[in-house]
Structure formats: structure tokens, C-alpha cells
């Protein structure tokens, strides 16, 4: 016997409401199609009184879960059916013929003999790996991840860098390609808390995923200060800040080399102070004093001045000034890099560090022979000996006349 109009209306409403959460097989359990179709498939005739009660149970579950998500509604519907006296499997032990499940989620075996996931689609390993790769990389493109650097051992022989980011509960593999690593302003160090920006990629060959880092920065000023203090202690243990390594400034420098930006106000202040106090030949080695390449350029400039021949076409400076204006800790970070500190400590030419304000201390200040509190204070520092010489020159005539009088007095006593 086919359904009556009321049962068909209930079926259509439930079908429309739960179409995204229940499979075709589950709907076949709730509402068998018709008596004719069930008889053709070997089933027993439906009990229409049971179908009407089932419809009432379904509508009660729908009313109870109105306004809730679909998965919550379908779960409540199943619980209502299972606890109802009109459970389909109780009234129809043979059960209806199962229709193919068009959805993978919420599928359930229709009988105890059916294997779980019997209707699930079949994938090859490559197909599943490719599907996972697309799903992960499309969902997580460029991301920012905060964690602690772990397993860092420096660049690989290929130039790439491999390490991990970890927190209290998880671990994420990370890689920095050779070209990106050379441009990083802050390099990863073991135990440093950082924030990295990169792209999530998967490697199907090992069922693994990782982040390809494109930028790296310390996680706040606290992490930056901790890194600075750890680096200062490590370099101090090597003796790079030992006062015994300090050189005396030349008494009368003929040539002064300045390492700074050629377009900033610092170089103009230095040239103005030198012209007023101590006219001398000045050589300027232009560098970037901020950014990813500033540390390498400053170190190369210091070593370049030291490599000049004393009697070459370009005279070798007798004194070096490394200068930069004020800025934040991040702006001055290039002068905290190990490559700059080592170049300053190895310099055979006496070096004055004039970086930032008086309260701004960088690691090059510890390695330099003399620290000037500000860039404009560097010229008076290097001209101090010359100023003493000028002051002494004022008394030369008096000293000469006094010496002459004493000599004459001594000569008279001998005659």
C-alpha cells in the first residue's frame, strides 16, 4: 500500500531539513519507500501505524532542536528513534534494502553483519596524499606561528636551515631556504622564542608537514633583550671585551675613516665638528645602518679600511669612527650582530663607536677601543689629543724665554 499524503508530507519535510546530515540509507530506515518496493526487495509489508508514530517522533525531535546546527538536530533525531518503541529495526527485523550512501559522514551500518565503511570510496596512497596536500595548503596559506626554536644546528652543507618550533604541547618542523636565511636580520638560535611567517607545506613521502619560513623575528622586546644578553656573555667569555685589548687613540691622526650612512645627518655633524676643531683628511665608507644587510656592510667597511696599504693611492686611516643616529632596539640591532663585534675587536686601527644616544648600548660599544655617547661627540673625542697639543703650544714662547733666562744665569755663574 503506498503512503498517504500526511506521511509523504512528513517525509518531505524531514528529508529537506536533514538532507545535509543524514544518508539515504538512514532515511530508508526512518521511512520505508512503499509496500510494493519492499515486497520486491524481499522485505515485509510496512506497518503504517508505525510510520505515523515514527513521523511524530521525528517531528518532536525537530521541534526540540529548532535553531540548532544540523549535526545537533540529526543527533537528537537518532537518539529519539533509538529510544522510541517504534524503532525501525524493531518493527522491521529484515530491514529495507540499503541505498548507496552518498555522503561519508554520519554513515552507519544497517545490520550487525555489515562491515563498517563498506560503502566508503577507495583511494590510492598517492590520491589520498594529494588530496590532503591540497586541503592543508589551501586552508593554511601564509601563517604566523609563535614558538621556541629547537634543534637548531646552524646552516646545512647546502646552505638551508632546518629546525623545529615547539611549545608545551606540540612541535612543528621548519625550514629556511639558503637565499632567505642570508637576508634575515635576526638569525634563529636555540631556545629563542620567535614569531615566524611562512607557508605550510606537506611532504607526502613521509606523511609530514612543515612551515617554510620567509621571515623571523623575536617574540617581543623581552626575547630580544634575552638574546642580546646571552650573546654579550658568550662574546665576553671569548675575551673580545677585555680592556687589555683596547688600543690608545693616535696623538695626531692625519686621516680619519668614518663608517656611516652617506645621506643622514650624522655624517654632516661629524664633518662639521671636525672642521671646527681638527681639520683633517676624512674618508667616508658608505653603508646601510639599518636593515637586513647593515651588519654585513659595517663589518666589511671596518675590514676594508684595515686592508688599505699605508702608502697606497687611498691613504690608510689612523683612526676609525663607526657612527649611527638614535633608534629603537630593533633599529640598532645590526650593531649587535656577532660579525660586527668581531670585526671591531679585530681592527688594527683604533676604533671609536658612536651609535645611538648615551643610554643606547650596543655590543660594538664593548668591543670598540673608545665609546662616544653620541655621534657628534666622536670628533671631540678623537681631537682631544690635538686640543691638548694646541693648548701646550700657547705656552711654548713662555717656556722658551724662561729656559733662555735660566741658561744665561747659569752661564754667568760659570764665568
Secondary structure, 3 states (H helix, E strand, C coil): CCCCHHHHHHHHHHHHHCCCCCCHHHHHHHCCCCHHHHHHCCCCCCCHHHHHHHHHHHHHHHHHCCCCCHHHHHHHHHHHHHHCCCCHHHHCCCCCCCCCCCCCCCCCCCCCCCCCCCCCCCCCHHHHHHHHHHHHHHHCCEEEEEEEEECCCCCCCCCCEEEEEECCCCEEEEEECHHHHHHCCCCCCCCCEEEEEEEEEEEHHHCEEEEEEEEEEECCHHHHHHHHHHHHHHHHHCCCCCHHHCCCCCCCCCEEEEEECCCCHHHHHHHHHHHHHCCCEEEEEECCCCCCCHHHHHHHHHHHHHHCCCCCCCCCCCEEEEEECCCCCCCCHHHHCHHHHHHHHHCCCCEEEEECCCCCCCHHHHHCCEECCCCHHHHHHHCHHHHHHHHHHHCHHHHHHHHHHHHHHHHHHHC
